[in-house]
Amino acid sequence: MPAPTALRRLHDRRRQADRRYGARLLAAAALAAVAAVSFGLLLTLVEGQWRPLRRLDMSAAHRLHTYALGHREWTAVLHLLSDRVWDPVTLRAAVAVLTVWLLYRRAWRLAAWAAVTAVASGAVGLLVKTVVERARPALHDPVAHAPGYSFPSGHAMTATTSFAVLMLVLAPLVPRAWRTACWGAAVFCVLGVGFTRVALGVHWFSDVLGGWLLGLTVVALTTWAFEAWRSDAGRSRAPVSRGLEPELTEATPEPRPGTR
């Protein structure tokens, strides 16, 4: 058994690590917002002056729109995927359920990471939309409509952060032989979300690309904060493929006094 003095020192170290973890989460969210605004302003300048990007956006939009008009069954499937299966409300609800389950498992810090990542994603996306104010595609005989501004794609950004949260949390519970397939399915869904938004004519390709990049920025920053806490708490860094907290398979995933 560790001596009482050693236990107190370990407890103080964990408490300090928790305080630094909270500060890093807030800092990561703030940095993500700054990065998103900067990226949005930069992309607005590029959109207005760099003709190759504009031609790419117009070409992708019109070609996919022409195909959608001639294949209504295909378009109906895209609507189902975009408006139901991969809808931001559906994905955020999945993350919310996951967060509640983590609280039930007493994985407090992992639950905080999941919640902050999801909330930061929504806040950053809304902030950039408001700053950039990019209009959505105006196509003849549109097959779909969407409110609000266009850049970045909220669907693409929410899919990026939501599937990242789901995989980074649940990876320890997935058999090793299935992890690659699960990560592949997650990537497929993220790419599929972006495709449906362009094919339905409610986003430019660059909107989707912006959503992916900003979503990855948010996840990267909050993940850095979580990994920093693990290091401060004396836990070894785990490969991303194993998830953020491999100890989630244990009865008590959170570190306890006298343990690492």
C-alpha positions in Angstrom: 0.0 0.0 0.0 1.4 3.5 -0.8 2.3 5.7 2.1 -0.3 8.4 3.1 2.2 11.1 2.0 2.5 9.5 -1.4 -1.2 9.2 -1.7 -1.7 12.8 -0.9 0.9 13.8 -3.5 -0.8 11.7 -6.1 -4.2 13.1 -5.2 -2.8 16.7 -5.5 -1.3 15.9 -8.8 -4.6 14.5 -10.1 -6.5 17.6 -8.9 -4.0 19.9 -10.5 -4.2 17.9 -13.7 -8.0 18.2 -13.7 -7.8 22.0 -13.3 -5.3 22.2 -16.2 -7.6 19.9 -18.2 -10.5 22.2 -17.8 -8.4 25.3 -18.8 -7.1 23.4 -21.8 -10.6 22.5 -23.0 -11.7 26.1 -22.8 -8.5 27.2 -24.6 -8.9 24.6 -27.3 -12.5 25.8 -28.0 -11.3 29.4 -28.2 -8.4 28.5 -30.5 -10.8 26.5 -32.7 -13.1 29.5 -33.0 -10.2 31.9 -33.9 -8.9 29.4 -36.5 -12.3 28.9 -38.0 -12.9 32.7 -38.4 -9.5 33.2 -39.9 -10.0 30.3 -42.3 -13.5 31.6 -43.2 -12.1 35.1 -44.0 -9.3 33.6 -46.0 -11.7 31.4 -48.0 -13.9 34.4 -48.7 -11.0 36.2 -50.3 -10.1 33.1 -52.2 -13.7 32.7 -53.4 -13.8 36.2 -54.7 -10.4 36.2 -56.5 -9.3 32.7 -57.3 -11.2 31.6 -60.4 -10.2 27.9 -60.5 -12.0 27.3 -57.2 -15.1 29.0 -58.4 -15.0 27.0 -61.6 -14.7 23.8 -59.6 -17.6 24.7 -57.4 -19.8 25.6 -60.4 -18.8 22.5 -62.4 -19.5 20.1 -59.5 -22.8 21.7 -58.7 -24.2 21.8 -62.2 -23.1 18.3 -63.2 -24.5 16.7 -60.0 -27.7 18.8 -60.3 -28.3 17.7 -63.8 -27.9 14.0 -62.8 -30.3 14.6 -59.8 -33.0 16.0 -62.0 -32.8 13.0 -64.3 -32.8 10.4 -61.5 -35.5 11.1 -59.0 -35.1 7.7 -57.1 -31.4 8.5 -56.6 -32.3 11.9 -55.4 -34.8 10.5 -52.9 -32.1 8.3 -51.4 -29.9 11.3 -51.0 -32.7 13.1 -49.2 -33.2 10.2 -46.8 -29.5 10.1 -46.0 -29.0 13.8 -45.7 -32.2 14.7 -43.9 -32.6 11.7 -41.6 -29.7 9.3 -41.3 -26.9 11.9 -41.4 -28.8 14.9 -40.3 -27.0 17.0 -37.7 -29.8 16.6 -35.2 -29.5 12.8 -35.5 -25.7 12.8 -35.1 -25.8 15.3 -32.2 -28.4 13.1 -30.4 -26.1 10.1 -30.8 -23.3 12.1 -29.2 -25.6 13.3 -26.4 -26.6 9.7 -25.7 -23.0 8.6 -25.7 -22.2 11.4 -23.2 -24.9 10.4 -20.9 -23.6 6.8 -21.0 -20.1 8.0 -20.2 -21.5 9.8 -17.2 -23.2 6.6 -16.1 -19.9 4.8 -16.5 -18.3 7.5 -14.4 -15.9 8.5 -17.2 -16.3 12.1 -16.3 -13.4 13.6 -18.2 -14.2 11.6 -21.4 -17.8 12.8 -21.1 -16.6 16.4 -20.8 -14.4 15.9 -23.9 -17.3 14.6 -26.0 -19.7 17.3 -24.9 -17.2 20.2 -25.4 -16.2 18.8 -28.8 -19.8 18.7 -30.0 -20.7 22.1 -28.6 -17.6 23.8 -29.9 -18.2 22.4 -33.3 -21.7 23.8 -33.5 -20.6 27.2 -32.1 -17.6 27.5 -34.5 -19.7 26.5 -37.5 -22.4 29.1 -36.6 -19.7 31.8 -36.0 -18.0 31.2 -39.4 -21.3 31.2 -41.3 -22.2 34.5 -39.7 -18.8 36.1 -40.6 -18.5 34.8 -44.1 -22.2 35.2 -45.2 -21.8 33.1 -48.3 -24.9 32.5 -50.4 -26.0 29.0 -51.2 -26.1 27.7 -54.8 -29.0 29.1 -56.9 -29.8 26.4 -59.3 -32.6 26.2 -61.9 -35.4 23.8 -60.7 -33.7 22.9 -57.4 -34.3 19.4 -55.9 -33.7 20.6 -52.3 -33.7 23.8 -50.2 -31.8 24.7 -47.0 -31.9 27.8 -44.8 -29.1 30.0 -43.7 -25.7 30.7 -45.1 -23.6 28.2 -47.1 -20.0 28.2 -45.8 -19.1 26.0 -44.0 -21.4 23.0 -44.5 -22.9 22.3 -41.1 -23.7 18.8 -42.1 -20.1 18.1 -43.1 -18.7 19.7 -40.0 -21.1 17.9 -37.6 -20.5 14.6 -39.3 -16.7 15.0 -39.0 -16.9 15.8 -35.3 -19.6 13.4 -34.4 -18.1 10.3 -36.0 -14.7 11.3 -34.6 -16.2 11.4 -31.1 -18.1 8.1 -31.5 -15.0 6.3 -32.8 -12.5 7.8 -30.4 -14.7 6.9 -27.4 -16.0 3.5 -28.5 -12.9 2.2 -30.2 -11.7 0.4 -27.0 -15.0 -1.6 -26.9 -14.6 -2.7 -30.6 -12.7 -6.0 -31.2 -9.3 -5.2 -32.7 -10.2 -7.1 -35.9 -13.1 -4.8 -36.5 -11.5 -1.5 -35.7 -10.2 -0.8 -39.2 -13.6 -1.6 -40.7 -15.3 0.7 -38.2 -12.9 3.6 -38.9 -13.4 3.0 -42.6 -17.2 3.1 -42.2 -16.9 6.4 -40.2 -14.8 8.0 -43.0 -17.2 6.7 -45.6 -20.1 8.4 -43.8 -18.3 11.7 -43.4 -17.4 11.7 -47.1 -21.0 10.6 -48.0 -22.5 13.5 -46.0 -20.4 15.9 -48.1 -21.4 14.3 -51.3 -25.1 14.4 -50.6 -25.0 18.1 -49.8 -23.3 19.0 -53.1 -25.4 16.5 -55.1 -28.6 18.0 -53.6 -27.4 21.5 -54.7 -27.5 23.1 -51.2 -23.8 23.5 -50.8 -20.7 24.3 -52.9 -17.9 21.8 -52.8 -15.7 24.3 -51.0 -18.4 24.6 -48.3 -18.1 20.9 -47.7 -14.3 21.0 -47.7 -14.4 23.9 -45.2 -16.7 21.9 -42.9 -14.4 18.9 -43.0 -11.4 21.0 -42.2 -13.0 23.0 -39.4 -14.4 19.8 -37.9 -11.0 18.2 -37.8 -9.6 21.4 -36.3 -12.0 21.2 -33.4 -11.4 17.5 -32.8 -7.7 17.9 -33.0 -7.6 20.7 -30.4 -9.9 19.1 -27.9 -8.1 15.8 -28.3 -4.8 17.5 -27.6 -6.3 18.8 -24.4 -7.5 15.3 -23.4 -4.1 13.8 -24.2 -2.4 16.5 -22.1 -4.6 15.6 -19.1 -3.7 11.9 -19.5 0.0 12.9 -19.4 -0.5 15.1 -16.4 -2.4 12.3 -14.6 0.4 9.8 -15.3 -1.3 7.8 -17.9 0.5 6.6 -21.0 -0.5 7.9 -24.4 -2.5 5.4 -26.4 -2.6 5.1 -30.2 -5.6 6.8 -31.8 -6.8 3.5 -33.2 -7.4 2.3 -29.6 -9.5 5.3 -28.7 -8.8 8.2 -26.3 -9.3 6.2 -23.1 -8.5 2.4 -23.5 -9.3 2.0 -19.8 -13.0 2.4 -20.7 -13.2 -1.4 -20.8 -12.4 -1.5 -17.1 -14.9 -1.4 -14.3 -13.6 2.1 -13.2 -12.1 3.9 -16.2 -11.2 7.0 -14.2 -7.8 7.0 -12.4 -8.1 6.5 -8.7 -5.7 7.5 -5.9 -2.8 5.1 -5.7 -3.3 3.9 -9.3 -2.0 5.0 -12.7 
